[in-house]
Amino acid sequence: MNQEQRELEQTLCHLLGGPLPEHATEHINQALQVAGLLEQRGFEFRLLDARPKDPEATLWKALFSKGDRLFQCEHSDAALAVCTAAARALAR
């Protein structure tokens, strides 16, 4: 885990007020559990392949919305996209 991931996990722990699924910023299955925690708080969630026709590149777009507010992040790593968008949504 790199420094960016550690800081993001610390931020999410603080914003959520409790522990995260282990390795949430490293593995998509755990990141999706974080998304589930936000859905329990009334957020809607979507994860999209931002480059579905490009077999050479990977870009994920994670989106959280609540009411008319949208929080998103694009990243080549799906787990980081989800967790970063989650942090942005919670920090609103």
DSSP file (Angstrom, degrees, kcal/mol; ACC not computed):
  #  RESIDUE AA STRUCTURE BP1 BP2  ACC     N-H-->O    O-->H-N    N-H-->O    O-->H-N    TCO  KAPPA ALPHA  PHI   PSI    X-CA   Y-CA   Z-CA
    1    1 A M              0   0    0      0, 0.0     2,-0.1     0, 0.0    25,-0.0   0.000 360.0 360.0 360.0 132.4    0.0    0.0    0.0
    2    2 A N     >  -     0   0    0      1,-0.1     4,-2.2     4,-0.0     5,-0.2  -0.346 360.0 -96.5 -92.1 177.2    1.4    3.4   -0.9
    3    3 A Q  H  > S+     0   0    0      1,-0.2     4,-2.7     2,-0.2     5,-0.2   0.883 121.9  55.2 -61.5 -41.7    1.1    6.7    0.9
    4    4 A E  H  > S+     0   0    0      1,-0.2     4,-2.2     2,-0.2    -1,-0.2   0.918 110.2  46.4 -58.2 -44.3   -1.8    7.9   -1.2
    5    5 A Q  H  > S+     0   0    0      2,-0.2     4,-2.6     1,-0.2    -2,-0.2   0.904 111.7  50.6 -67.0 -41.6   -3.8    4.8   -0.3
    6    6 A R  H  X S+     0   0    0     -4,-2.2     4,-2.3     2,-0.2    -2,-0.2   0.933 112.5  46.6 -60.9 -46.5   -2.9    5.0    3.4
    7    7 A E  H  X S+     0   0    0     -4,-2.7     4,-2.4     1,-0.2    -1,-0.2   0.894 112.2  50.6 -64.0 -40.1   -4.0    8.6    3.6
    8    8 A L  H  X S+     0   0    0     -4,-2.2     4,-2.6    -5,-0.2    -1,-0.2   0.916 110.4  49.2 -64.8 -42.9   -7.2    7.9    1.7
    9    9 A E  H  X S+     0   0    0     -4,-2.6     4,-2.5     2,-0.2    -2,-0.2   0.895 111.4  49.8 -63.9 -39.1   -8.1    5.0    4.1
   10   10 A Q  H  X S+     0   0    0     -4,-2.3     4,-2.2     2,-0.2    -2,-0.2   0.917 111.2  49.3 -64.3 -42.6   -7.4    7.2    7.1
   11   11 A T  H  X S+     0   0    0     -4,-2.4     4,-2.7     2,-0.2    -2,-0.2   0.928 112.0  47.9 -61.7 -45.8   -9.7    9.9    5.6
   12   12 A L  H  X S+     0   0    0     -4,-2.6     4,-2.9     2,-0.2     5,-0.3   0.906 109.4  52.9 -64.0 -41.5  -12.4    7.4    5.0
   13   13 A C  H  X>S+     0   0    0     -4,-2.5     4,-1.5     1,-0.2     5,-1.3   0.931 112.7  45.7 -57.5 -45.5  -12.2    5.9    8.5
   14   14 A H  H  <5S+     0   0    0     -4,-2.2    -2,-0.2     2,-0.2    -1,-0.2   0.934 115.3  45.4 -63.8 -47.3  -12.5    9.4    9.9
   15   15 A L  H  <5S+     0   0    0     -4,-2.7    -2,-0.2     1,-0.2    -1,-0.2   0.849 117.4  43.8 -68.2 -34.7  -15.4   10.4    7.7
   16   16 A L  H  <5S-     0   0    0     -4,-2.9    -1,-0.2     2,-0.2    -2,-0.2   0.687 103.5-131.8 -83.4 -18.5  -17.3    7.1    8.2
   17   17 A G  T  <5S+     0   0    0     -4,-1.5    -3,-0.2    -5,-0.3    -4,-0.1   0.776  75.3  47.7  74.7  26.1  -16.6    7.2   11.9
   18   18 A G  S   <S-     0   0    0     -5,-1.3    -2,-0.2    -6,-0.2    -1,-0.2  -0.977  95.7 -49.7-175.2-179.0  -15.4    3.6   12.1
   19   19 A P        -     0   0    0      0, 0.0     3,-0.0     0, 0.0     0, 0.0  -0.257  46.5-135.8 -70.3 155.3  -13.2    0.9   10.5
   20   20 A L        -     0   0    0      1,-0.1     2,-0.1   -11,-0.0     3,-0.1  -0.637  35.9 -83.9 -99.7 162.2  -13.1    0.2    6.8
   21   21 A P    >   -     0   0    0      0, 0.0     3,-1.2     0, 0.0    -1,-0.1  -0.472  66.9 -88.9 -58.5 140.8  -13.1   -3.2    5.1
   22   22 A E  T 3  S+     0   0    0      1,-0.3     5,-0.1    -2,-0.1     8,-0.1  -0.288 108.2   4.6 -59.7 134.3   -9.4   -4.3    5.1
   23   23 A H  T >> S+     0   0    0     -3,-0.1     4,-1.8     1,-0.1     3,-1.5   0.827  78.2 159.4  62.4  36.7   -7.5   -3.2    2.0
   24   24 A A  T <4 S+     0   0    0     -3,-1.2     7,-0.2     1,-0.3    59,-0.2   0.814  72.1  48.9 -60.9 -31.4  -10.4   -1.1    0.7
   25   25 A T  T 34 S+     0   0    0      1,-0.2    -1,-0.3   -20,-0.1    55,-0.2   0.504 115.1  45.3 -87.3  -2.1   -8.2    1.0   -1.5
   26   26 A E  T <4 S+     0   0    0     -3,-1.5     2,-0.4     1,-0.2    -2,-0.2   0.696 110.0  46.7-109.5 -26.1   -6.4   -2.0   -2.9
   27   27 A H     X  -     0   0    0     -4,-1.8     4,-2.1     1,-0.1     3,-0.4  -0.975  65.4-143.7-128.5 130.8   -9.1   -4.5   -3.8
   28   28 A I  H  > S+     0   0    0     -2,-0.4     4,-2.4     1,-0.2     5,-0.2   0.843  99.2  59.6 -62.7 -35.7  -12.3   -3.7   -5.7
   29   29 A N  H  > S+     0   0    0      1,-0.2     4,-0.9     2,-0.2    -1,-0.2   0.912 110.3  42.3 -61.3 -40.9  -14.4   -6.2   -3.6
   30   30 A Q  H  > S+     0   0    0     -3,-0.4     4,-1.5    -7,-0.2     3,-0.2   0.871 111.8  54.9 -72.4 -36.4  -13.6   -4.3   -0.4
   31   31 A A  H  X S+     0   0    0     -4,-2.1     4,-2.1     1,-0.2    -2,-0.2   0.873 104.0  55.2 -63.2 -36.0  -14.1   -0.9   -2.1
   32   32 A L  H  X S+     0   0    0     -4,-2.4     4,-1.9     1,-0.2    -1,-0.2   0.804 102.3  56.8 -67.7 -27.7  -17.6   -2.1   -3.1
   33   33 A Q  H  X S+     0   0    0     -4,-0.9     4,-1.6    -3,-0.2    -1,-0.2   0.883 105.0  51.5 -67.1 -37.7  -18.3   -2.7    0.5
   34   34 A V  H  X S+     0   0    0     -4,-1.5     4,-1.7     2,-0.2    -2,-0.2   0.924 107.6  52.5 -62.0 -43.7  -17.4    0.9    1.2
   35   35 A A  H  X S+     0   0    0     -4,-2.1     4,-2.3     1,-0.2    -2,-0.2   0.892 105.8  55.0 -58.8 -39.1  -19.8    1.9   -1.5
   36   36 A G  H  X S+     0   0    0     -4,-1.9     4,-1.9     1,-0.2    -1,-0.2   0.865 103.0  55.3 -62.2 -36.6  -22.4   -0.2    0.3
   37   37 A L  H  X S+     0   0    0     -4,-1.6     4,-0.6     1,-0.2    -1,-0.2   0.891 109.6  46.6 -63.6 -38.7  -21.8    1.8    3.5
   38   38 A L  H ><>S+     0   0    0     -4,-1.7     5,-2.1     1,-0.2     3,-0.9   0.876 107.4  56.3 -71.1 -36.3  -22.6    5.0    1.6
   39   39 A E  H ><5S+     0   0    0     -4,-2.3     3,-1.7     1,-0.3    -1,-0.2   0.876 102.0  57.1 -61.8 -35.2  -25.7    3.5    0.0
   40   40 A Q  H 3<5S+     0   0    0     -4,-1.9    -1,-0.3     1,-0.3    -2,-0.2   0.754 103.9  54.7 -64.4 -22.6  -26.9    2.8    3.6
   41   41 A R  T <<5S-     0   0    0     -3,-0.9    -1,-0.3    -4,-0.6    -2,-0.2   0.283 131.8 -91.8 -94.4   9.1  -26.5    6.5    4.2
   42   42 A G  T < 5S+     0   0    0     -3,-1.7     2,-0.2     1,-0.3    -3,-0.2   0.512  81.6 134.2  98.6   4.9  -28.7    7.4    1.2
   43   43 A F      < -     0   0    0     -5,-2.1     2,-0.3    -8,-0.1    -1,-0.3  -0.601  48.1-137.2 -85.0 148.5  -26.2    7.7   -1.6
   44   44 A E  E     -A   65   0A   0     21,-2.9    21,-2.1    -2,-0.2     2,-0.4  -0.817  23.8-156.6 -97.8 148.2  -26.7    6.2   -5.0
   45   45 A F  E     +A   64   0A   0     -2,-0.3     2,-0.3    19,-0.2    19,-0.2  -0.969  18.1 172.2-133.1 141.5  -23.6    4.5   -6.5
   46   46 A R  E     -A   63   0A   0     17,-2.2    17,-2.8    -2,-0.4     2,-0.5  -0.992  12.9-162.4-143.2 143.7  -22.4    3.6  -10.0
   47   47 A L  E     -A   62   0A   0     -2,-0.3     2,-0.4    15,-0.2    15,-0.2  -0.991  19.5-175.8-125.8 121.6  -19.1    2.3  -11.3
   48   48 A L  E     -A   61   0A   0     13,-2.9    13,-2.8    -2,-0.5     2,-0.9  -0.892  32.7-124.2-121.4 146.4  -18.5    2.7  -15.1
   49   49 A D  E     -A   60   0A   0     -2,-0.4    11,-0.2    11,-0.2    -2,-0.0  -0.812  25.4-163.7 -81.9 109.8  -15.8    1.6  -17.5
   50   50 A A  S    S+     0   0    0      9,-2.7    10,-0.2    -2,-0.9    -1,-0.1   0.612  84.6  36.2 -76.6 -11.3  -14.9    5.0  -18.9
   51   51 A R    >   +     0   0    0      8,-0.7     3,-1.4     1,-0.1    -1,-0.3  -0.476  68.0 157.3-135.2  64.7  -13.1    3.4  -21.9
   52   52 A P  T 3  S+     0   0    0      0, 0.0    -1,-0.1     0, 0.0    -2,-0.1   0.740  75.4  47.1 -66.8 -22.4  -15.1    0.3  -22.8
   53   53 A K  T 3  S+     0   0    0      1,-0.1    -3,-0.0    -3,-0.1    -2,-0.0   0.344  92.4  87.2-101.3   7.6  -13.9    0.1  -26.4
   54   54 A D    X   -     0   0    0     -3,-1.4     3,-0.9     3,-0.2    -1,-0.1  -0.862  48.6-179.1-110.7  99.6  -10.2    0.6  -25.6
   55   55 A P  T 3  S+     0   0    0      0, 0.0    -1,-0.1     0, 0.0     3,-0.0   0.626  81.3  59.4 -72.1 -10.5   -8.5   -2.8  -24.8
   56   56 A E  T 3  S+     0   0    0      1,-0.1     2,-0.3     2,-0.0    -2,-0.0   0.668 105.8  45.7 -89.3 -19.0   -5.2   -1.0  -24.3
   57   57 A A    <   -     0   0    0     -3,-0.9     2,-0.5    -6,-0.2    -3,-0.2  -0.922  61.9-152.0-131.6 150.9   -6.3    1.3  -21.4
   58   58 A T        +     0   0    0     -2,-0.3     2,-0.3    -8,-0.1    -9,-0.0  -0.985  21.0 163.0-122.0 128.3   -8.3    1.0  -18.2
   59   59 A L        -     0   0    0     -2,-0.5    -9,-2.7    -8,-0.1    -8,-0.7  -0.923  15.3-164.4-147.1 119.9  -10.2    3.9  -16.7
   60   60 A W  E     -AB  49  75A   0     15,-3.2    15,-2.3    -2,-0.3     2,-0.5  -0.828   4.7-157.5-106.1 142.4  -12.9    3.6  -14.1
   61   61 A K  E     -AB  48  74A   0    -13,-2.8   -13,-2.9    -2,-0.4     2,-0.4  -0.968   7.8-167.5-121.5 115.4  -15.4    6.2  -13.2
   62   62 A A  E     -AB  47  73A   0     11,-2.7    11,-1.8    -2,-0.5     2,-0.4  -0.869   8.0-172.2-102.9 134.6  -17.0    6.0   -9.8
   63   63 A L  E     -AB  46  72A   0    -17,-2.8   -17,-2.2    -2,-0.4     2,-0.4  -0.991  12.3-177.1-132.2 132.3  -20.0    8.1   -9.0
   64   64 A F  E     -AB  45  71A   0      7,-3.1     7,-3.1    -2,-0.4     2,-0.3  -0.975  12.9-177.2-119.6 140.3  -22.0    8.8   -5.9
   65   65 A S  E     +AB  44  70A   0    -21,-2.1   -21,-2.9    -2,-0.4     2,-0.3  -0.983  15.6 178.3-137.8 151.9  -25.0   11.0   -5.9
   66   66 A K  E >  S- B   0  69A   0      3,-2.0     3,-1.9    -2,-0.3     2,-0.3  -0.889  70.3 -36.9-151.8 117.6  -27.5   12.3   -3.3
   67   67 A G  T 3  S-     0   0    0     -2,-0.3     0, 0.0     1,-0.3     0, 0.0  -0.519 126.0 -25.3  64.4-128.3  -30.3   14.5   -4.3
   68   68 A D  T 3  S+     0   0    0     -2,-0.3     2,-0.4    -3,-0.1    -1,-0.3   0.282 115.6 103.3 -99.7  10.5  -28.9   16.8   -7.0
   69   69 A R  E <   -B   66   0A   0     -3,-1.9    -3,-2.0     2,-0.0     2,-0.4  -0.778  51.4-164.7 -98.8 138.3  -25.3   16.5   -5.9
   70   70 A L  E     -B   65   0A   0     -2,-0.4     2,-0.4    -5,-0.2    -5,-0.2  -0.976   6.6-173.1-125.1 133.6  -22.8   14.3   -7.8
   71   71 A F  E     +B   64   0A   0     -7,-3.1    -7,-3.1    -2,-0.4     2,-0.3  -0.995  19.9 164.0-126.6 126.7  -19.4   13.2   -6.5
   72   72 A Q  E     -B   63   0A   0     -2,-0.4     2,-0.3    -9,-0.2    -9,-0.2  -0.928  22.2-170.3-144.0 163.6  -17.1   11.4   -8.9
   73   73 A C  E     -B   62   0A   0    -11,-1.8   -11,-2.7    -2,-0.3     2,-0.4  -0.962  10.5-153.5-153.6 138.6  -13.6   10.2   -9.6
   74   74 A E  E     +B   61   0A   0     -2,-0.3     2,-0.3   -13,-0.2   -13,-0.2  -0.947  29.5 151.7-110.9 135.7  -11.8    8.7  -12.6
   75   75 A H  E     -B   60   0A   0    -15,-2.3   -15,-3.2    -2,-0.4     6,-0.1  -0.983  53.4-122.6-158.6 152.7   -8.8    6.4  -12.0
   76   76 A S  S    S+     0   0    0     -2,-0.3     2,-0.6   -17,-0.2   -15,-0.1   0.718 102.9  67.0 -71.1 -19.9   -7.1    3.5  -13.7
   77   77 A D  S  > S-     0   0    0      1,-0.1     4,-2.1   -17,-0.1     5,-0.2  -0.912  74.8-153.3-104.1 119.6   -7.6    1.5  -10.5
   78   78 A A  H  > S+     0   0    0     -2,-0.6     4,-2.4     1,-0.2     5,-0.2   0.881  93.5  53.2 -61.3 -40.9  -11.2    0.8   -9.7
   79   79 A A  H  > S+     0   0    0      1,-0.2     4,-2.5     2,-0.2    -1,-0.2   0.905 110.6  47.0 -63.1 -41.5  -10.8    0.5   -6.0
   80   80 A L  H  > S+     0   0    0      2,-0.2     4,-2.4     1,-0.2     5,-0.3   0.868 110.4  53.1 -68.4 -35.8   -9.1    3.9   -5.8
   81   81 A A  H  X S+     0   0    0     -4,-2.1     4,-2.2     2,-0.2    -2,-0.2   0.940 112.6  44.5 -62.3 -46.1  -11.8    5.4   -8.0
   82   82 A V  H  X S+     0   0    0     -4,-2.4     4,-2.3     1,-0.2    -2,-0.2   0.944 116.4  44.7 -64.2 -49.0  -14.5    4.1   -5.6
   83   83 A C  H  X S+     0   0    0     -4,-2.5     4,-2.2     2,-0.2    -1,-0.2   0.872 113.6  49.4 -67.5 -37.2  -12.7    5.2   -2.4
   84   84 A T  H  X S+     0   0    0     -4,-2.4     4,-2.2     2,-0.2    -1,-0.2   0.925 112.7  47.1 -67.6 -43.9  -11.8    8.6   -3.7
   85   85 A A  H  X S+     0   0    0     -4,-2.2     4,-2.3    -5,-0.3    -2,-0.2   0.886 111.3  52.9 -63.9 -37.4  -15.3    9.3   -4.9
   86   86 A A  H  X S+     0   0    0     -4,-2.3     4,-2.5     2,-0.2    -2,-0.2   0.920 108.4  49.5 -62.8 -44.1  -16.6    8.1   -1.5
   87   87 A A  H  X S+     0   0    0     -4,-2.2     4,-1.9     1,-0.2    -2,-0.2   0.908 110.9  50.0 -62.4 -41.8  -14.3   10.4    0.4
   88   88 A R  H  X S+     0   0    0     -4,-2.2     4,-0.5     1,-0.2    -1,-0.2   0.899 111.6  48.7 -63.2 -40.2  -15.5   13.3   -1.8
   89   89 A A  H >< S+     0   0    0     -4,-2.3     3,-0.7     1,-0.2    -2,-0.2   0.917 113.6  45.3 -66.2 -42.9  -19.1   12.5   -1.2
   90   90 A L  H 3< S+     0   0    0     -4,-2.5    -1,-0.2     1,-0.2    -2,-0.2   0.791 109.9  55.2 -72.3 -27.5  -18.7   12.2    2.6
   91   91 A A  H 3<        0   0    0     -4,-1.9    -1,-0.2     1,-0.2    -2,-0.2   0.563 360.0 360.0 -81.6  -8.2  -16.6   15.4    2.8
   92   92 A R    <<        0   0    0     -3,-0.7    -1,-0.2    -4,-0.5    -2,-0.1   0.544 360.0 360.0 -42.9 360.0  -19.3   17.4    1.2
